[in-house]
């Protein structure tokens, strides 16, 4: 503050110390791994689990299909699956792990898309996770038909 009649002077100026930031530091680009995680989960659920279940279904049809056809296919005797119980377990594990991973991929993909944390991979994860059950069912059906078709070709 200055008194009346006294000229006002600016405060003395000193150069800032070395290393002082005069401007804010440049912002680093934010990594967006959430969408990538969702995409990895969706691929594991939709493609890998479906492929494993298809392989197991083919082996089940080859191992238990002949006895099932020989009995007329009217009723299922669960003892038919005894020779291929390891493939039945593999198919069941593929089903449940695909289900859990698919639901997780769908949820993480939605979060990544809404929060703009990897929107492109998040959208791809949502699509793959939504189509995963259809791919799973299609691969299992084709594998069962291929396994049963191989038995029909051998019986003729």
Buried (B, 14 or more C-beta within 10 A) or exposed (E): EEEEEEEEEEEEEEEEEEEEEEEEEEEEEEEBEBBBBBBBBBBBBBBBBBBBBBBBBBBBBBBBBBBBEEEEEEEEEEEBBEEBEEBBEBBEBBBEBBBEBBBBBBBBBBBBBEEEBBBEBBBBBBBBBBBBBEBBEEBBEEBBEBBBEBBEEEEE
